[in-house]
Amino acid sequence: MISQCKRVGAALALTLATLSAQAGVTIQNWTTAQGSRVYFVESRSLPIVDVQVDFRAGGAEVPAGKAGLAGLARGLLDAGAGNLDEDAIANRVADLGAQIGGGVDMDRASVSLRTLSSPAERDGAVDLLATLIQQPTFPAAAVEREKARSIAGLKESDTQPDAILSRRFAAAVFPDHPYGRLPSVDTLASLTRDDLVDFHRRHYTAAAAVISIVGDVSRGEAEAIATRLTASLPVGQAPAQPVDALPAAGQTIRVPHPSAQAHIAVGQPGIRRGDPDFFPLVVGNYILGGGGFVSRLTREVREKRGYAYSVYSYFSPQRSVGPFQIGLQTKGSQADDALKVVAETLGSFLKDGPTESELKAAKENLINGFALRLDSNRKMLEHVAVIGSYGLPLDYLDTYRAKVSAVTVAQIRDAFRRHISPEHLMTVVVGGEGDKAAARGGVSR
């Protein structure tokens, strides 16, 4: 079964890329009797159906002092459910030729399924997914095992400069907001099985569920899948709109680490999903630092001065305002010089915006590359899930190119000025001490 799924993968990619280029993506939408929202794209090209269920059960929903609970809860869904233990679940997945995946971030916990669309395999896989979602048992032994694994992983990551940078940057940009509360050894150690059961009961509810279905099923079959997946969940209540983080006064935080390279992040709260400035910021960021070797930051920091091999920028819109971030690595001895160039490049962009030639090139790249974002069933599912989870317009994929094409220089300049303020930029520098010691003639340890 699994090999059959793999054999159709290449043909599926070509088919979806062709369809997305030639025709609009029709997303059907409805709400189940249990209150779950469903987003469905029918595709009869291949005998596969992909399903994803997203819950408002990410890290932002975790109580203070319990950071790590969302990830542990999601990770233990397949450790035991209903009358099935961990081995029985794994064997059932293999027997069905299905693939079950998913993950968790600050906004969502997701569970995904890929299965053949033939009724026997499809119905069996959907039944298994429903059991995992609705009846996890959180076995005590598995809870302790995964806690220990998470703590060990966290201790290891706390020795790595990139991981340290990520954690310190989030805490600096979101100091009084759930997005800044990340797991620690203490919070992970404090979690109990009762915490997991309570979190699941509160947040894995029908009202908090968004179901995305893409593939070889009819509308009626999709309705049956959605109903089966949420029928036994508590109804719950629709989640409240989160509160945005307020930008704090900018500062520079230096974290000692013996690495030769200084790992640097600069940023602040940026935008939330659905912000009307989204498209000007997407196009503008491609020019500033999101376009790789054709971006201004790469030209100024790497090509002209050789301060870094890679430098980038991005906006990460989330349910609340997510971060804007510029990132790079450079020798510790030239970190301050690199930061000066970053500040000058960003300041010039905020003042004048892009040139018309930069805008034209960015539009061409974004528009011509858009089909590649829909060239597989999984990519299509991911986009549909984002549309559903964040309440984006159903024609989002159909209008993407036109909205990119309509962006002007003035819109980019004005949007960046509204969302990025140099006085609110947080700068975190981790490491570089090894290179500084070498420059002084010392010994790096």
C-alpha positions in Angstrom: 0.0 0.0 0.0 2.7 2.5 0.9 4.6 1.8 -2.3 1.5 2.4 -4.3 1.1 5.8 -2.6 4.7 6.6 -3.5 4.3 5.6 -7.1 1.5 8.1 -7.7 3.4 10.9 -6.0 5.3 12.2 -9.0 2.2 12.2 -11.2 0.2 13.9 -8.5 2.7 16.8 -8.3 2.6 17.4 -12.1 -1.2 17.2 -12.2 -1.7 19.7 -9.3 0.9 22.1 -10.7 -1.0 22.0 -14.1 -4.4 22.4 -12.5 -3.2 25.3 -10.3 -1.8 27.1 -13.3 -4.8 26.6 -15.6 -7.8 26.7 -13.3 -9.0 28.1 -10.0 -8.8 26.0 -6.8 -12.4 25.4 -5.7 -12.6 25.1 -1.9 -15.9 24.0 -0.6 -16.6 25.0 3.0 -19.3 24.0 5.6 -19.7 23.5 9.3 -20.6 20.2 10.8 -23.4 19.6 13.2 -20.8 19.4 16.0 -19.5 22.9 15.1 -16.3 22.0 13.2 -15.4 24.0 10.1 -14.6 21.9 7.0 -12.6 22.9 3.9 -12.7 20.5 1.0 -11.0 20.3 -2.4 -12.1 17.5 -4.7 -9.4 16.0 -6.9 -10.1 12.8 -8.9 -6.7 12.6 -10.5 -5.3 9.9 -8.2 -6.8 7.5 -5.7 -5.5 9.3 -2.6 -7.1 11.4 0.0 -5.3 13.7 2.4 -6.9 14.9 5.7 -5.7 17.3 8.3 -7.4 18.2 11.6 -6.2 21.4 13.2 -7.1 22.3 16.8 -6.7 25.5 18.7 -4.3 23.6 20.9 -0.9 25.1 20.3 1.6 26.6 22.8 -0.3 29.8 23.2 -3.2 28.0 24.9 -1.0 26.5 27.6 -1.2 28.0 31.1 1.7 29.9 32.5 4.2 27.6 34.1 3.2 24.7 31.8 5.1 25.4 28.7 5.7 22.2 26.7 2.2 20.8 27.5 0.8 21.4 24.0 3.7 19.6 22.3 3.6 16.7 24.8 -0.2 16.3 24.4 0.1 16.2 20.6 3.0 13.9 20.6 1.3 11.3 22.8 -1.9 11.0 20.7 -0.5 7.8 19.1 1.0 6.3 22.3 -2.4 4.7 23.1 -6.0 5.4 22.2 -9.2 3.6 22.7 -8.4 -0.1 23.3 -5.2 0.1 21.2 -1.7 0.4 22.7 1.3 2.0 20.9 2.3 -1.1 19.0 -1.2 -1.9 17.9 -1.6 1.6 16.5 1.7 1.3 14.6 0.7 -2.1 13.2 -2.8 -0.8 12.2 -1.2 2.1 10.3 1.1 -0.3 8.5 -1.7 -2.7 7.6 -3.8 0.1 6.1 -0.8 1.5 4.1 -1.6 4.9 5.6 0.6 7.7 6.8 -0.2 9.7 10.0 1.7 12.9 10.8 1.2 16.4 12.1 2.8 18.6 14.7 2.3 21.6 16.9 3.3 25.3 16.9 2.2 28.2 19.0 -1.2 28.5 17.2 -2.2 25.0 16.2 -1.9 21.3 17.0 -2.5 19.2 13.8 -3.0 15.6 13.0 -2.8 14.6 9.3 -3.6 11.4 7.4 -2.7 10.2 3.9 -4.6 7.1 2.7 -5.8 5.4 -0.4 -9.3 6.5 -1.3 -10.7 2.9 -1.8 -13.5 2.5 0.8 -11.9 -0.3 2.9 -8.5 1.5 3.3 -10.0 5.0 3.6 -12.7 4.1 6.2 -10.2 2.1 8.3 -7.7 4.9 8.3 -10.3 7.5 9.1 -11.6 5.4 12.0 -8.1 5.0 13.3 -7.5 8.8 13.1 -10.8 9.4 14.9 -9.8 7.1 17.7 -6.4 8.9 18.1 -8.1 12.3 18.2 -11.1 11.4 20.4 -9.8 8.7 22.8 -6.1 9.2 23.7 -5.3 7.3 26.8 -2.0 9.0 27.7 -0.4 5.9 29.2 1.6 6.8 32.3 4.8 5.0 31.1 4.7 6.8 27.8 4.1 10.1 29.5 7.3 9.7 31.6 9.3 8.4 28.7 8.4 11.4 26.5 9.0 13.9 29.3 12.4 12.5 29.8 13.1 12.6 26.0 11.9 16.2 25.8 14.0 17.3 28.7 17.1 15.5 27.3 16.5 17.2 23.9 16.1 20.6 25.6 19.3 20.2 27.5 21.1 19.3 24.3 19.6 22.2 22.4 20.6 24.6 25.1 24.2 24.0 24.1 23.6 25.0 20.5 23.9 28.7 19.6 21.1 28.6 17.0 18.6 27.0 19.5 19.7 29.5 22.2 19.2 32.4 19.8 15.7 31.2 18.9 14.6 31.0 22.5 16.2 34.2 23.6 14.8 36.1 20.6 11.2 34.9 21.2 11.5 35.9 24.9 12.8 39.3 24.0 10.2 40.1 21.3 7.3 38.6 23.2 8.2 39.2 26.9 4.6 39.3 28.3 2.9 37.2 25.7 2.3 33.4 25.2 4.5 33.4 22.1 7.4 34.2 24.4 6.8 31.3 26.8 8.9 28.4 25.7 9.5 25.1 27.5 12.2 24.8 30.2 13.5 21.8 32.1 11.4 22.9 35.1 8.1 23.3 33.1 8.5 20.0 31.4 9.3 18.2 34.6 6.2 19.6 36.2 3.8 18.2 33.7 1.5 15.3 34.8 -0.8 12.9 33.1 -3.7 14.9 34.6 -2.4 18.0 32.9 -2.5 16.2 29.6 -6.0 14.8 30.1 -7.3 18.2 31.1 -5.6 20.0 28.2 -7.1 17.5 25.7 -10.6 17.8 27.2 -10.4 21.6 27.0 -8.8 22.2 23.6 -9.4 19.1 21.5 -13.1 20.0 20.9 -15.4 20.1 17.9 -15.8 23.9 18.1 -12.0 24.3 18.0 -11.4 21.9 15.1 -10.8 22.8 11.5 -10.9 19.8 9.1 -9.1 20.1 5.7 -9.7 17.4 3.1 -8.0 17.2 -0.4 -8.4 14.3 -2.8 -10.4 11.5 -4.4 -13.7 11.7 -2.5 -17.1 13.3 -3.2 -18.7 16.0 -1.1 -20.9 13.4 0.6 -17.9 11.2 1.4 -16.0 14.3 2.7 -19.0 15.2 4.9 -19.0 11.6 6.3 -15.2 11.8 7.0 -15.6 15.1 8.9 -18.5 13.9 11.0 -16.6 10.7 11.9 -13.6 12.6 13.0 -15.4 14.9 15.4 -18.6 13.0 16.4 -17.4 12.0 19.8 -15.4 15.1 20.7 -16.8 17.5 23.3 -18.5 20.4 21.6 -16.6 23.1 23.4 -16.7 26.8 22.6 -15.3 28.7 19.8 -11.9 30.1 21.0 -11.7 33.8 21.8 -9.6 36.1 19.7 -6.1 36.4 21.2 -4.5 39.6 22.4 -1.6 41.0 20.3 1.8 41.6 21.8 2.8 45.2 22.3 6.2 46.2 20.9 8.7 46.9 23.7 11.6 49.4 23.6 14.4 48.0 21.5 17.6 46.7 23.1 20.6 44.5 22.4 21.0 41.3 24.3 24.4 39.5 24.1 24.6 35.9 25.2 28.1 34.4 25.8 28.9 31.2 23.9 32.3 29.9 22.8 31.3 29.6 19.2 33.5 31.4 16.7 30.5 32.6 14.8 28.1 35.2 16.2 24.5 34.1 15.7 22.3 37.2 15.3 18.6 37.9 15.2 17.0 41.3 14.8 13.3 41.9 14.9 10.0 42.8 16.6 6.3 41.9 16.4 5.2 42.1 12.8 1.8 41.2 11.5 -1.1 38.8 12.2 -2.8 36.5 9.6 -5.3 38.4 7.5 -3.6 41.8 7.9 -4.5 44.1 4.9 -0.8 44.9 4.6 0.1 41.2 4.0 0.8 41.4 0.2 2.9 44.7 0.3 4.9 43.1 3.1 5.4 39.8 1.3 6.6 41.5 -1.9 8.7 44.0 0.1 10.3 41.4 2.2 11.3 39.4 -0.9 13.3 42.5 -1.9 14.7 43.2 1.5 15.9 39.8 2.6 13.5 37.0 1.5 14.7 36.6 -2.0 18.0 35.0 -1.3 20.9 36.2 -3.5 18.7 38.9 -5.1 17.8 40.6 -1.9 19.3 43.9 -0.6 20.5 42.4 2.6 22.5 39.7 0.8 23.9 42.3 -1.6 25.0 44.7 1.2 26.1 42.2 3.9 27.5 39.3 1.9 28.4 40.4 -1.6 29.8 43.9 -0.9 31.4 43.3 2.5 31.7 39.5 3.0 30.3 39.7 6.5 28.1 36.6 6.2 27.5 33.6 4.0 23.7 33.9 4.5 21.5 36.7 5.7 17.7 36.7 5.5 14.5 38.4 6.7 10.9 37.2 7.0 7.5 37.9 8.5 5.8 35.1 10.3 2.1 36.0 10.5 0.3 34.1 13.2 -3.1 34.2 15.0 -1.7 37.0 17.1 0.9 39.4 15.6 3.9 37.1 14.8 7.5 38.1 14.5 9.5 40.0 11.9 13.0 38.7 11.9 16.4 39.4 10.2 18.9 36.7 10.8 22.6 36.1 10.0 25.8 34.5 11.2 29.2 36.3 11.1 32.5 36.2 12.8 32.4 37.5 16.3 35.0 40.2 15.6 32.8 41.7 12.9 29.4 41.3 14.5 29.0 45.0 15.3 30.1 46.0 11.7 27.5 43.6 10.2 24.8 44.9 12.5 25.6 48.4 11.4 25.1 47.4 7.7 21.9 45.6 8.6 20.5 48.8 10.3 21.6 51.0 7.4 20.0 48.7 4.8 16.7 48.4 6.7 16.7 52.2 7.4 17.1 53.0 3.7 14.3 50.6 2.9 12.0 52.1 5.4 12.8 55.6 4.1 12.5 55.0 0.4 11.1 51.6 -0.2 12.2 49.5 -3.2 13.0 50.7 -6.7 10.7 50.0 -9.6 13.1 47.5 -11.1 13.4 45.6 -7.8 9.6 45.5 -7.5 9.2 44.2 -11.1 11.8 41.4 -10.5 10.2 40.5 -7.1 6.7 40.2 -8.6 7.9 38.0 -11.5 9.7 35.6 -9.1 6.7 35.4 -6.7 4.1 35.0 -9.4 6.1 32.6 -11.6 7.0 30.5 -8.6 3.5 30.3 -7.1 2.6 27.0 -8.9 5.4 25.3 -7.1 3.7 26.0 -3.8 0.8 23.8 -5.0 2.6 21.1 -6.8 1.7 18.2 -4.5 -1.3 17.0 -2.6 0.4 17.8 0.7 1.3 21.3 -0.2 -2.3 21.9 -1.3 -3.5 20.5 2.0 -1.2 22.8 3.9 -2.6 25.8 2.1 -6.2 24.8 2.6 -5.5 24.1 6.3 -4.0 27.6 6.7 -7.0 29.2 4.9 -9.3 27.3 7.3 -7.4 27.8 10.5 -6.9 31.5 10.1 -10.2 32.4 8.4 -8.7 33.6 5.1 -10.9 34.1 2.0 -11.8 31.0 0.1 -10.4 32.6 -3.1 -7.0 33.3 -1.4 -5.2 30.9 -3.8 -7.1 32.1 -6.9 -6.3 35.8 -6.2 -2.8 35.5 -4.9 -1.1 36.3 -8.2 -3.3 39.3 -8.9 -2.8 40.8 -5.4 1.0 40.4 -5.7 0.8 42.0 -9.2 -1.1 45.0 -7.8 1.5 45.9 -5.1 3.1 49.3 -5.6 6.4 50.9 -4.3 4.4 53.3 -2.2 2.3 50.5 -0.6 5.5 48.6 0.3 7.1 51.7 1.8 4.0 52.7 3.8 3.3 49.1 5.0 6.9 48.7 6.3 6.7 52.0 8.1 3.4 51.0 9.8 4.8 47.7 11.0 8.6 48.1 11.5 10.0 50.8 13.9 13.8 50.9 14.5 13.1 52.0 18.1 11.3 48.7 18.8 13.9 46.4 17.2 15.3 43.7 19.5 18.8 42.5 18.7 20.1 39.2 20.1 23.7 38.1 19.6 24.7 34.6 20.7 28.4 33.6 20.7 31.3 34.9 18.7 33.6 34.7 21.8 35.8 32.1 20.1 36.6 34.4 17.2 37.1 37.4 19.5 39.5 35.4 21.6 41.5 34.4 18.5 41.6 38.0 17.3 43.1 39.0 20.6 45.7 36.2 20.4 43.9 34.1 23.0 42.8 30.5 23.0 39.3 29.5 22.1 37.8 26.8 24.1 
